[in-house]
Amino acid sequence: MPQRTFRLTSLATRLVLLSLAAVALAVLRPHAKRSAPSRRPRTRMRRIAVSLSFATLFFAGASFSAGAGDLMVGLVEAEATKAIGAGEEAPECSSPRRSDWDAEDAGEPCPTDEPATAEAPVEAPVEAPVEGAQEIAPAPEQETEMPTAAELVEQTAAREAAASEAGAAPAPSLGQAVRGQAQKARPERSQPAPPKHDPAPPVIEPQSHTHAHATAPDPEIEEPNTAATVWLHRALPDPTPPSKRLTRRFARNLSFASRKHRVDWALVLGVLRARGERGAVPAGKARLDRLARNLARLDARKHPWSAVLALEGRTAFADRTIALARYHRAVGLKALVRGLAWAKPRLTKRLLADDKVTIYPGGRGDLIADRIDVRVIVLIRYLRVAHGQVTVTSLTSGHRFFSRPGVVSAHSYGQAVDIAALGGQSIMGHQMPGSITEDAVRNLLLLPAEVRPVQVISLLGLGGPSFPMANHDDHIHAGF
C-alpha cells in the first residue's frame, strides 16, 4: 500500500493566513460613535463581511481537524507496517476467518486470531498404491505447525483423482472431501457409548398413562353454589343466642298492638324481619301500632299474602313475610324471647300430641329420649303450619349409620329428618315443577338462617342447599 504524504507546513501556513484575514476584518471594521444615543443599522457590506469572516473561521477549524486526523492515521499505519516487516506488505484478507474455498486459491493462509497450539500433526490415511496412478509423496512432517485446510484438500483431491483413474468409485466433490477430513480429525469421546441392549432391569418401571373413567360428581361437594359439608359428631349450639332474641318489653308491645287491631302478631313481626329489622327491638311502640293498623286496613286477617303485597308491592317480599310468619307461629312468642333451646321440651310435647303429625314409633322414641336436635323439631312444626299435615319416616332409629361409603349420615346424630308426605299427599310421584315437593323445598329455603337446613335433597335442585339425588324419589331429606 503506498504511503501518504502530508504537508504540515502548508497546512499551518493556510491557518495563519486565515487568522490574519480575520484580524484584518476586525481592525478595519468602523467603530460606532459612543455619544450616539441609538445604534446605526448595519449596512449590507458589513453583514457580508461578518458572514465571510465566520465562514472562514469555520472552514479553517475544519481543515485543521481533518489534517490532524490524516496525520494520526498515517502514524498508525506506519507503525503497523513496521510490525509486519520492513519492505513487505501485509496480505489483504477480507475476513480474519476465511473459508476453505478462499484458502485453496490463495498462496498463503490469512493469519488467524487464535494462537497456534503445539499439537501433533494430523497424518493423512495411507492407502494402497493403485496401478497406473501417480505416486504422491507424503507431506513433510512439521514439528509445531498443523497442515492447513488447503493442503488437506489438495491431498484428498489428488488421492481421489488417482483412485478414479484406476477404475475405482467416482471421486466425491470437494465439499464431501472437506467434511470427511473434518470427521477424521474430530477427537473421540472420552466416554464409551452405552450398549444397545442392556440386560439389567430398568430402575423405574414404565407406567402406562391411562385416564380414569369420569365418575358422577358429589352433589354435596362439587355442585355449584354449594359448600362442602363435613359431618362431625358434635352438639350444635342454641340457634337463637341472646343477640337474636326479643326483649320482653318488645314482646308485650307487639302483643298489645296485634290484639288492638285484630291481626296476627307473627305476621307483624314477619313484616319487620322481612324489611331487614334485626336485633332485640325491631321497632318501637308507635311504629308497631301504625303497622298493625295498616295490615288490618288491608284485610290481613283473611288474606295475609295479598295484604303484605299491597303494603310493599313485591311478591318476593310477600313470600318471605309469610314464611317468617309461619316460623314465628310454629315456635311461639315465648321461644323467641327465651330461646329455642329453652323451648325444646314444650315444642317436643306439642309435636308428639299433634294428630296432624305422623311419626313412626322409632322416631317417637327418639323424641321422647331427647335424641333429636331442636332445629329438626322446629322444621317439622314449620312444615305442619305451612302444609297442614306432615308424615315423618326417619329420624335416628331405623336409619343406617353411613349414608354412603365414607360419609356418616346426619340422622345418626339426630340432625336430619325424612318427610314422606305433606298435606296428605305423598312425595313419591309428586316431584315435578309446581308439585307439593317444590312448594315444600321453597318453604324450607325461606326459613331464617339460624334454622335453615344445610341439606335439602329430593329430585329437584332449586339452588342454595337444595340439590337432587336419584335415591330420594320417595321423600325429602332435610339435614343440619
BABAVEX-473814 format. One record per residue (C-alpha): x, z, y; residue in three letters. Coordinates in pm, whole numbers, plus 32768, in hexadecimal, padded with zeros to 4 digits. Layout:
! BABAVEX-473814
XZYala...
! end
This chain:
! BABAVEX-473814
800080008000met809D7FA28157pro80EC80C3823Dgln803480DD8384arg80FA80E784CAthr808A81C285EAphe80FA81AF8752arg80D5830A87DDleu818882A5891Ethr808881998974ser7F6A8287892Dleu7FFD83918A10ala8036828D8B22thr7EC982238B18arg7E5583888B2Cleu7F3183CD8C5Aval7EB482958D0Cleu7D4A82F28CD1leu7D8A84518D52ser7E2E83C98E8Eleu7D0782E78EC6ala7C1A840B8EAFala7CED84D58FA6val7CF683B19096ala7B7E8395908Eleu7B5E850490D3ala7C5384F891F9val7BC483C19299leu7A62844C9285arg79E8848B93ECpro799185F59439his784A865294DBala784B87069621lys7822887895FEarg7763889A9740ser765087AB96CFala751B8875967Fpro749F877D957Aser755786BD9467arg757A85439499arg74F28478937Apro75EF83D59297arg762C826292C2thr7627816791A7arg779F813891A9met77DE82AD918Aarg76F482C59062arg77A281A28FB7ile78F8823F8FF4ala788A838E8F64val77F482E78E34ser7932821B8DF8leu7A0B83528E15ser794084138D15phe793A82E88C2Bala7AB282C58C4Dthr7AE984318BF9leu7A0284148AC9phe7AB382E38A3Bphe7C05837E8A7Fala7BAB84B089B4gly7B2183D8889Cala7C5C83048893ser7D3584388885phe7C6B84CC8764ser7C77838486A2ala7DEC836086D5gly7E2E84C48666ala7D5784908531gly7E11835284CFasp7F5B84048500leu7EF5851E8413met7E7A8426830Dval7FC78370831Cgly808684B482EAleu7FB1851081BBval7FDF83BA811Cglu815583C98155ala816B851380A0glu809E84857F7Eala818583587F67thr82BA84367F56lys821E84FF7E3Eala81DB83CA7D68ile833683417D94gly8409828B7E90ala83C381187E9Dgly82AB81267D92glu813A81007DD0glu803781D07D1Aala7F59810A7C30pro7DFE80D07CB5glu7CF181797BE3cys7B8681627C3Aser7B3E82A47B7Bser7C2283BC7AFDpro7B79839C79A5arg7B74822D7941arg7AC681A57813ser7B7B811876E7asp7B117FBB774Btrp7BD47FCF7895asp7CFC807477E9ala7D167F4E76F7glu7D597E547811asp7E3A7F3678E0ala7FB07F4578A2gly7FC580BD78D4glu7EB881C478BDpro7E3D827479F4cys7EB383D97A1Fpro7DAA84D479BBthr7D5B86247A52asp7D8786DC7908glu7EEB874278AEpro7F7D86B47772ala7F9B87A97656thr80AE87A67552ala7FE7874A741Eglu8048868E72EAala800E851A730Bpro7EE884847255val7F6B83AD713Eglu7EAF827170F6ala7E3682536F8Epro7F1E81846EB4val7E7080676E04glu7EEC7F986CDFala7F9D7E596D41pro7ED47D1F6D25val7F697BD56CB6glu7F817AD66DC6gly7F527BDC6ED5ala80527C1D6FDCgln81037D666FB0glu80C97E5870CAile81E47F42711Fala817D80A87147pro8183813472A4ala82B2820572F3pro8271837772E0glu826C843A7421gln82C3859F743Bglu81EA86187557thr80FE84F675A9glu7FCB848674E8met7F7A831274C4pro7E8C829575CBthr7D3782067581ala7DB380A775CDala7EC680C374C7glu7DD1814773C2leu7CE1802D740Dval7DF97F2773F2glu7E6C7FB672A4gln7D0E7FBF7216thr7CC17E5F7293ala7E047DD871F6ala7DB87E7A70A4arg7C557DFB709Fglu7CC87C9E7100ala7DC67CA16FE1ala7CB97D176EEEala7BC77C096F5Bser7CD07AF66F2Fglu7D0F7B726DCCala7B9D7B416D6Egly7B297CA96D9Bala79E67D196E45ala79AB7C986FA8pro7A5D7D5C70B2ala79887E507179pro79607E3A72EEser7A497EE073E2leu794C7FF6742Agly7928804472B6gln7AA380597292ala7AB9815073B4val79A5822A7324arg7A4C822971CDgly7B99829E725Egln7AE783AF7322ala7A3B843171EAgln7B8384377129lys7C3484F37242ala7B1B85F4725Farg7B8B874C71DCpro7AE087D570AAglu79FD890170C0arg7A918A4F7062ser795F8ABD6F9Dgln78FD89FB6E65pro77A2896B6E52ala76AC8A3C6D84pro765589B96C2Cpro752288E46C13lys749289A56AEFhis74BF8B1C6B14asp74708BCA69C8pro743A8D1D6A72ala72CF8D7F6ABDpro72678D746C2Dpro727C8EB76CF2val71248E846D8Dile701B8DEB6CB4glu6F638CCC6D5Dpro6E008D206DB5gln6CE98C296DD5ser6C2B8C436F1Bhis6ABF8C496EB8thr69AE8C9F6FABhis68B88DA46F40ala674F8D3E6F33his668B8D9F7068ala65AA8ECA702Dthr64708F2970E4ala64BB8FF7721Fpro646991657222asp6346918C7319pro63AA92EF736Bglu6507928473D9ile651D910E741Aglu63CD90BF74B7glu63DB906B762Dpro6362916F7726asn638A92877627thr6487939E7606ala653593F674C0ala649095267421thr655E961C7356val648C971C72A3trp652198767296leu649799B87209his64529A6F734Carg633A9B3273F1ala62B69A827525leu62889B57765Cpro61429B8E7713asp60D49A3D77A3pro604B9AED78D7thr615E9BC57971pro610C9C987AA6pro61619B747B8Bser60479AA67AF1lys5F3D9BB67AEEarg5E2B9BF07BEDleu5E0F9D2D7CBBthr5CE69E127C8Aarg5C7A9DE87DF2arg5C749C6D7DD8phe5BB09C877C91ala5AA89D647D3Earg5A8C9C737E65asn5A6E9B4A7D78leu59599BF27CAFser589B9C5A7DE9phe58A49AFB7E85ala583B9A577D3Eser57119B3F7D07arg56A99B1A7E73lys568D999E7E62his5633998E7CEEarg575998BC7C79val584C98F07B5Aasp598099BA7BC0trp5A5198ED7AC5ala59F497AC7B80leu5A4E98417CD4val5BA198B47C50leu5BD197617BA7gly5BA696AD7CF5val5CAE978D7D96leu5DA7975A7C7Barg5D6B95E37C75ala5DB695D87DEAarg5F0B96707DA2gly5EC397D77E08glu5FB098B37D40arg60009A227D42gly5F3C9B5F7D17ala5E5A9B1B7E45val5DFF99A87E56pro5D0B99D77F7Aala5C7D9AD98064gly5B1E9B6C806Elys5A9A9A7D817Bala5B22994A80CCarg5A8F99B67F80leu593B99E18022asp5947988B80CAarg59B797DC7F86leu58A698817EB6ala579F98207FBBarg581096B27FB7asn580696A27E3Aleu56A897397E39ala5635963B7F3Darg56B695207E5Aleu55ED95AE7D31asp572096207C6Bala564896F77B85arg55A695C87ADClys56A994B77B1Ahis580295577B47pro58CD94177B15trp57FE93527C15ser581194727D0Cala598D94837CF7val59A293077D13leu58CD930F7E4Dala59A5942A7ED4leu5AF093707EB3glu5A9992077E5Fgly5B9291E17D3Darg5B3A91C97BCEthr5C8D924C7B5Cala5C59937F7C35phe5AFF93B27BA0ala5B8693977A3Aasp5C9B948E7A84arg5BAB95857B27thr5AB4957E7A05ile5BCD95B47907ala5C5196DF79CBleu5AF3976F79ECala5ACA975B7871arg5C16980B783Etyr5BB699237931his5A6899507885arg5B0C9956772Cala5BFC9A74777Dval5B2C9B37787Agly5B789BC279D3leu5C0B9D0A7954lys5D0C9C4C787Fala5D7A9B8C79B7leu5DAD9CD77A6Aval5E599D9F795Aarg5EFC9C88788Agly5EAD9BD17748leu5F879CB67673ala5EAD9DDB76DFtrp5D6F9D177697ala5DE09C997540lys5D1B9D9D746Fpro5BDD9D577531arg5C099BDE7514leu5C499BF9739Cthr5B119CCD736Clys5A3C9BD5742Aarg5ACE9AB27365leu5A809B567216leu59209BAC7284ala58CD9A52730Casp57EF9991721Casp584E984772C8lys59B7986F7252val59EB982370E0thr5B3098AF7052ile5B9998A66EE6tyr5BC799FB6E3Cpro5D4399F56E43gly5D3E99B06FB8gly5C4F9AD06FFAarg5D3D9BB16F3Egly5E5A9B37701Dasp5D919B8F7155leu5D3B9CE770D2ile5EA89D297070ala5F199CC371D0asp5FF79BA67153arg5F749AA3724Cile60019A7173A9asp5F169AAC74CEval5F4699447543arg5EA698C37401val5D8299B1742Eile5D5099407596val5D6297D2752Aleu5C5198017425ile5B7898B77522arg5BB597A0761Etyr5B4996907528leu5A16976174D3arg59AD97657643val5A0095F37675ala595D95637539his586B967074C9gly58EA968D7363gln5A4396A072BCval5AB0968C714Fthr5C07971C7101val5CA896B36FB8thr5E09973E6FD7ser5EB5985D708Bleu5FCB990B6FC6thr5F3E994C6E6Cser5F29981E6D8Dgly602197496E51his617696EE6DC6arg62AD977E6E68phe6350962D6EB6phe628695216F63ser638894236EE7arg64EA94426E5Bpro65C195116F45gly64AB9566703Eval63FE96B7702Aval628F96A3707Eser6208976371A8ala60EC97D970C6his61E698BD7016ser620C99867158tyr609C998971B5gly60D3989872D7gln6007976A7267ala5EA397107203val5DFC95E97153asp5CA4958171CFile5BD094BA70D8ala5A88949E719Aala5A0694C472FEleu589D94D8736Bgly582E94B17202gly58E3935F71E5gln5A07932E70F7ser5B5492BC717Cile5B8791D97050met5AFD9083709Dgly5AD790D07211his5C329097729Fgln5BF78F587363met5BF78F3874E2pro5AC58FDD7577gly5A8D90BB7447ser5A769233742Bile5BE9923E73D5thr5C4D9197751Bglu5B72928775E3asp5C0E93B37533ala5D7393387569val5D2F92FA76DBarg5C97945576FFasn5DCB94F17661leu5EB09434774Fleu5DED94BC787Dleu5E3296297826leu5F1696F7790Bpro608796E178BDala609C98437834glu5FA197FF771Cval5FCC968776EEarg604C962D758Fpro619A957D756Cval611C94B57441gln5FCF93FF742Fval5FD9932372F7ile5EC692387285ser5EA790BF725Dleu5EA4909773D8leu5FC790B074C9gly5F5390F4762Cleu60A5915176C1gly614D929B7708gly6152937C75D4pro6054929B7526ser60D591A7741Ephe6049910772E0pro60A591447175met601090947049ala5FD291D06F7Basn5EF39268708Bhis5DC891887053asp5CDB92A86FF9asp5D3B93B170F9his5DD693FB724Bile5F1494CB7248his5F6295A17377ala60A3966D7375gly616E97447462phe
! end
